[in-house]
Amino acid sequence: MPKKDSEVRLRIILIAPPAGVEFGVQDGKGNDYTTIQIQRSKGDDLTFQITATIKDNREDGLPNFLGRLMQGPATERFDYIDIGKLAGQTDSPWDRRIKVPLKGITWDMIEKAAKDPKLVLEARLPGTAKDGGPSCATVKPTEGWKVCTTS
């Protein structure tokens, strides 16, 4: 059954990233991007909220996430969290990026969140890597994507 185009809010929470490091959402692609929502970690969780437009135009019937903050091919969409130098922190020893996959977000979740302004799709990710520095590369949500309240 075809779905109508929707707009949903996504909330990405980095759990306890290393203190003193800047993190932000990548807006744009390739070398033509800026980093928005830049936050310097104090060791507490960091929260980023973004909006995605979702279209029902994929041959496989799965959601197609669109917008300046969406990265990658339609079948493997993700968001980038820039870290350290990539987030504009010139004195940082870190030059990393977290790839947050959108896989696992279903039409049911989208329809529920799109209908109610008090709902958001949320992913919680570890903010610290095994080496003690900021997480990097593809980091899957610890419990998958969930529909949560905005508060």
Secondary structure, 3 states (H helix, E strand, C coil): CCCCCEEEEEEEEEECCCCCCEEEEEEEECCEEEEEEEEECCCCCEEEEEEEEEECCCCCCCCEEECCCCECCHHHCEEEEEEEHHHCCCCCCCEEEEEEECCCCCHHHHHHHHHCCCEEEEEEEECECCCCCECCEECCCCCCCEEEECC
